[in-house]
Amino acid sequence: MTRIESGQQEALSTLFDRYGSLVYSVALRVLKDPGDAEDVMQDIFIQIWKNPTTFVSGRGSLGGWLLVVARNRSIDVLRRRKPYEDVELFALPGSSSLTNEAERYVLLERVRSIVQSLPEEQKHSVELAFFEGLTHSEIAEKTGDPLGTVKTRIRLALITIRKALKA
């Protein structure tokens, strides 16, 4: 980031090579549209080039910060794309401050590590619910598991996450 701040274009190229596919995959997962995902990815790297000081290294990793920014920007695109849908479905604790996004990233990293430690069935159900936005019924249909089982897995996973965050 220091090299980008000093205007070295090859530093941005290196950053893009390292994180571009990761940013794109997060955007694609949220947007489900390759063109929109590419636009989000491009906007993020242009923002970094124009204002590299938006990332504060003491608040978390660059990769994590980029993922949070990609997710939030993608949700913004969804909001603009479907103005007739209830925006509350996509609402996040909001502020346009990238510093706040970095702070949220630290919490997200903790949650991510907790989710990785869940039993595989719970982890899969939580990922389908929270990353793909599927309802309990849709998860049951997709996995072939009974609806009650899906609900129990998600409930147990959320209880585990809550307890771990309080610890």
Phi, psi and chi 1 to 4 in degrees:
 res  aa     phi    psi   chi1   chi2   chi3   chi4
   1 MET       -  -33.2  -70.3  -57.2  -69.8      -
   2 THR   -62.1  -40.7  -55.0      -      -      -
   3 ARG   -67.3  -35.2  -69.1  176.3   45.1 -141.0
   4 ILE   -67.4  -42.5  -68.0  172.8      -      -
   5 GLU   -58.2  -33.1  -74.3  179.2   36.3      -
   6 SER   -85.8    5.3   67.1      -      -      -
   7 GLY    88.0   17.1      -      -      -      -
   8 GLN   -83.0  107.5  -63.9  179.8   23.0      -
   9 GLN   -62.5  -34.7  -70.1 -178.6   -5.6      -
  10 GLU   -64.3  -25.4   63.4  -83.4   -2.2      -
  11 ALA   -67.8  -40.1      -      -      -      -
  12 LEU   -66.1  -39.1 -176.7   62.7      -      -
  13 SER   -61.5  -42.1  177.3      -      -      -
  14 THR   -64.5  -43.0  -58.6      -      -      -
  15 LEU   -61.5  -43.2 -176.2   72.3      -      -
  16 PHE   -64.3  -43.4 -178.6   81.4      -      -
  17 ASP   -60.2  -37.0  -70.5  -16.5      -      -
  18 ARG   -78.0  -40.4 -179.2 -179.2 -127.2  175.9
  19 TYR  -117.3   -7.3  -65.4  108.0      -      -
  20 GLY   -57.8  -46.7      -      -      -      -
  21 SER   -68.0  -32.7   61.6      -      -      -
  22 LEU   -67.4  -45.5 -164.6   59.0      -      -
  23 VAL   -62.8  -43.5  169.1      -      -      -
  24 TYR   -61.8  -43.3  174.4   78.6      -      -
  25 SER   -66.0  -36.8   65.9      -      -      -
  26 VAL   -65.4  -46.2  168.5      -      -      -
  27 ALA   -62.1  -41.9      -      -      -      -
  28 LEU   -66.3  -38.4 -177.1   61.3      -      -
  29 ARG   -63.7  -38.5 -172.2  167.6 -160.7  169.1
  30 VAL   -77.6  -45.4  172.2      -      -      -
  31 LEU   -86.6  -29.4  -64.5  167.9      -      -
  32 LYS    57.6   31.0  -55.6 -160.1 -177.2  -16.9
  33 ASP  -143.5  113.6  179.7  -84.6      -      -
  34 PRO   -58.6  -38.7  -22.4   31.3      -      -
  35 GLY   -64.6  -45.9      -      -      -      -
  36 ASP   -65.9  -37.6  -74.8  -15.9      -      -
  37 ALA   -63.6  -40.4      -      -      -      -
  38 GLU   -64.2  -40.8  -71.6  174.2    7.5      -
  39 ASP   -61.5  -44.0  -70.0  -16.6      -      -
  40 VAL   -62.2  -45.7  165.6      -      -      -
  41 MET   -59.0  -46.1  179.0 -178.4   61.7      -
  42 GLN   -62.5  -44.6  179.7  180.0   -1.9      -
  43 ASP   -59.7  -39.8  -71.9  -15.6      -      -
  44 ILE   -65.0  -45.4  -70.2  169.2      -      -
  45 PHE   -72.3  -29.3  -75.8   96.4      -      -
  46 ILE   -66.6  -42.0  -71.7  171.8      -      -
  47 GLN   -60.0  -43.0  171.0 -159.6  -15.7      -
  48 ILE   -62.3  -41.2  -70.1  170.1      -      -
  49 TRP   -64.9  -43.6  178.6 -110.4      -      -
  50 LYS   -74.4  -33.5  -71.0 -178.6  177.1  177.9
  51 ASN  -143.4   74.0 -168.2    1.1      -      -
  52 PRO   -67.9  -13.6   22.6  -29.9      -      -
  53 THR   -78.9   -2.0   59.1      -      -      -
  54 THR   -67.5  -22.6   55.5      -      -      -
  55 PHE   -91.0  128.2  169.3   69.2      -      -
  56 VAL  -110.3  110.8  178.6      -      -      -
  57 SER   -63.4  -27.9   62.4      -      -      -
  58 GLY   -73.2   -6.9      -      -      -      -
  59 ARG  -104.1    2.3  -63.9 -167.7  173.7 -122.2
  60 GLY   150.1 -177.0      -      -      -      -
  61 SER   -82.2  154.7   72.0      -      -      -
  62 LEU   -63.8  -42.5  178.3   59.4      -      -
  63 GLY   -60.4  -45.1      -      -      -      -
  64 GLY   -64.1  -42.0      -      -      -      -
  65 TRP   -61.2  -43.5  176.7   76.8      -      -
  66 LEU   -61.7  -38.7  -74.3  167.9      -      -
  67 LEU   -65.1  -41.6  -65.6  178.4      -      -
  68 VAL   -64.3  -45.1  170.2      -      -      -
  69 VAL   -61.8  -42.9  172.6      -      -      -
  70 ALA   -62.5  -42.9      -      -      -      -
  71 ARG   -64.3  -47.2 -178.4  176.5 -174.9  -88.3
  72 ASN   -64.8  -42.0  -69.7  -15.3      -      -
  73 ARG   -64.1  -38.1  -69.3  -85.9  176.5   90.2
  74 SER   -65.4  -40.8  -61.4      -      -      -
  75 ILE   -64.1  -37.8  -70.0  171.1      -      -
  76 ASP   -60.6  -40.2  -70.5  -17.4      -      -
  77 VAL   -63.6  -41.8  168.8      -      -      -
  78 LEU   -60.4  -40.9  -77.1  177.3      -      -
  79 ARG   -62.3  -41.4  -72.2  176.8  177.4  157.6
  80 ARG   -72.3  -33.5  -73.7 -170.2  -60.2  -88.8
  81 ARG   -70.1  -37.8 -176.4 -168.5  -56.7  165.0
  82 LYS  -124.6   69.8  -60.3  176.9 -177.6  179.7
  83 PRO   -66.7  -17.4   23.6  -31.5      -      -
  84 TYR   -80.8  -13.5   54.8   87.3      -      -
  85 GLU   -87.3  156.5  -71.1 -174.0    9.7      -
  86 ASP   -66.7  114.7 -173.9    8.7      -      -
  87 VAL   -65.0  -24.9  173.4      -      -      -
  88 GLU   -59.4  -23.2  -67.1  -57.8  -45.6      -
  89 LEU   -61.2  -26.3  -66.8  174.1      -      -
  90 PHE  -114.5    7.9  -51.8  107.8      -      -
  91 ALA   -67.8  138.5      -      -      -      -
  92 LEU  -123.2  157.4  -66.3  175.1      -      -
  93 PRO   -54.2  123.2  -16.8   23.4      -      -
  94 GLY  -113.6  145.1      -      -      -      -
  95 SER  -172.0  146.1  169.4      -      -      -
  96 SER   -82.8    1.1   59.6      -      -      -
  97 SER   -74.8  123.8  167.9      -      -      -
  98 LEU   -69.6  -21.5  -66.6  178.1      -      -
  99 THR   -63.8  -43.2  -58.5      -      -      -
 100 ASN   -64.8  -35.7  -71.0  -19.7      -      -
 101 GLU   -63.9  -38.5  -71.5  179.7   24.3      -
 102 ALA   -65.2  -39.0      -      -      -      -
 103 GLU   -64.9  -40.5  -70.5  170.5   -3.7      -
 104 ARG   -64.3  -32.0  -78.8 -165.3  -58.5  -88.3
 105 TYR   -61.3  -39.6  165.8   72.9      -      -
 106 VAL   -59.6  -44.1  171.6      -      -      -
 107 LEU   -65.0  -42.8  178.3   60.2      -      -
 108 LEU   -61.6  -37.8  -71.5  173.3      -      -
 109 GLU   -63.8  -40.3  -81.4  -60.4  -54.9      -
 110 ARG   -62.8  -45.6  -74.7 -173.7   60.3 -154.5
 111 VAL   -63.1  -42.3  170.5      -      -      -
 112 ARG   -59.3  -43.2 -176.3  175.3  -67.3  119.4
 113 SER   -68.9  -34.8   68.0      -      -      -
 114 ILE   -66.6  -44.6  -64.2  165.1      -      -
 115 VAL   -60.6  -39.0  168.1      -      -      -
 116 GLN   -63.3  -26.0  -69.3  -57.2  -43.2      -
 117 SER   -87.8   -5.3   69.0      -      -      -
 118 LEU   -69.3  156.4  -67.7  171.9      -      -
 119 PRO   -56.9  148.1  -23.4   32.0      -      -
 120 GLU   -53.8  -42.3 -168.0   58.9   39.2      -
 121 GLU   -65.5  -41.4  -61.8   84.2   11.5      -
 122 GLN   -66.1  -45.0  -71.4  179.4   16.0      -
 123 LYS   -59.4  -45.4 -178.0  168.7   85.5  171.2
 124 HIS   -63.3  -43.6 -175.0   62.5      -      -
 125 SER   -63.6  -42.3  -65.2      -      -      -
 126 VAL   -64.3  -42.8  166.6      -      -      -
 127 GLU   -62.3  -42.4  -72.7  172.9  -14.0      -
 128 LEU   -64.5  -38.6  -69.6  172.8      -      -
 129 ALA   -72.6  -45.8      -      -      -      -
 130 PHE   -96.7  -26.1  -68.8   94.7      -      -
 131 PHE   -99.5  -28.9  -63.5  121.3      -      -
 132 GLU  -105.4   -8.2  -66.7 -171.4   25.2      -
 133 GLY    72.7   23.3      -      -      -      -
 134 LEU   -79.3  147.5  -60.6 -179.7      -      -
 135 THR   -78.4  168.6   65.3      -      -      -
 136 HIS   -57.8  -43.3  -68.0  160.8      -      -
 137 SER   -62.9  -41.9  -61.1      -      -      -
 138 GLU   -65.2  -37.4  -68.1  168.9  -25.7      -
 139 ILE   -64.9  -45.0  -65.7  168.8      -      -
 140 ALA   -59.7  -42.6      -      -      -      -
 141 GLU   -65.3  -43.0 -175.5  178.5  -45.4      -
 142 LYS   -68.3  -40.1 -176.0  172.5 -175.9  167.6
 143 THR   -90.9  -18.8   61.8      -      -      -
 144 GLY    81.4    8.0      -      -      -      -
 145 ASP   -87.7  153.0  -65.6  -34.9      -      -
 146 PRO   -62.4  147.9  -18.8   28.3      -      -
 147 LEU   -56.5  -43.3  179.1   59.8      -      -
 148 GLY   -61.1  -37.4      -      -      -      -
 149 THR   -65.0  -43.3  -59.2      -      -      -
 150 VAL   -61.6  -46.2  169.5      -      -      -
 151 LYS   -62.0  -42.3  -71.4 -179.2  178.1 -177.2
 152 THR   -64.6  -43.6  -60.8      -      -      -
 153 ARG   -60.6  -44.5  -74.1  177.0 -179.1  160.3
 154 ILE   -67.1  -42.3  -67.8  172.7      -      -
 155 ARG   -61.6  -46.4 -177.4  177.2   56.5   79.1
 156 LEU   -63.1  -39.6  -69.1  173.4      -      -
 157 ALA   -63.2  -44.3      -      -      -      -
 158 LEU   -66.1  -36.5  -67.7  176.0      -      -
 159 ILE   -64.5  -43.7  -71.0  169.8      -      -
 160 THR   -61.4  -44.0  -59.0      -      -      -
 161 ILE   -63.2  -45.8  -67.5  167.4      -      -
 162 ARG   -60.2  -45.4 -173.7  178.3  -48.4  121.6
 163 LYS   -63.4  -42.1  -76.1 -179.2 -178.6  176.6
 164 ALA   -65.8  -35.4      -      -      -      -
 165 LEU   -72.0  -29.5  -71.2  174.5      -      -
 166 LYS   -77.3  -21.2  -72.5 -178.5 -179.4 -179.3
 167 ALA   -71.9      -      -      -      -      -
